Amino acid sequence: MISGLSDKSVSILDYGMGNLRSVSKAFESLGATVTIVHEVPNSGRLVIPGVGAFGAAMEKIGPLKEAIVSFASSGYPLMGICLGQQLLFDTSEEFGHHEGLGLVPGQVRYFHDLPAEMKVPHMGWTPIQPVQGSRLLAGVEPNDHVYFVHSLFTACEVENDIAARCTYGLEFAAAVERENVWGTQFHPEKSSGVGLRILRNFLEC
């Protein structure tokens, strides 16, 4: 795995379904050099943001899938945000069955059997429980609040891939970490100082 990149540059993938401006601004506030890209770079750090439906996102990614998988296989830091985290997984049940990038073993599932007062989408500030030893969540304290907006959740097949947990009727992976591949179901760019801490950790990978 490649680590310790010398600069603080990051490429943000524009595939037509990302909240590019807010993510870019957050990284720039940390002193990063941000480049919006329509193709997958050969090196550096890559961020896949996303808002919308899983199937539609994978259709738009289309021919980039192989390049994204190759980028991750090369050991360079890759981070998915919100829908971007979901795309890292094997499959999603959103509006049918869809194949994902297959970088993190597991599935994207609908919330089920929630109490009547718990609405979907899960939206707002919610505490998370970081897993000890996570590089992405370093410096984040138990019960720190981050901002979520999502209607489905990620279920990891491998327990060690979970970097942080959240409970909303059921427990799910709020963040994942598998070697050089990271993801957050929440929006770090909208999560104030806690979110910036997480983005800074990614820049230091």
Buried (B, 14 or more C-beta within 10 A) or exposed (E): EEEEBEEBBBBBBBBEBBBBEEBBEBBEEBEBEBEEBEEBBEEBBBBBBBBBBBBBBBEBBEEBBEBBBEBBEEBBBBBBBBBBBBBBBBBBEBEEEBEBBBBBBBBBBEBEEEEEEEEBEBEEBBBBBBBEEBBBBEEBEEEBBBBBBBEBBBBBEEEEBBBBBBEBBBEBBBBBBBEBBBBBBBBBBBBBEBBBBBBBBBBBB
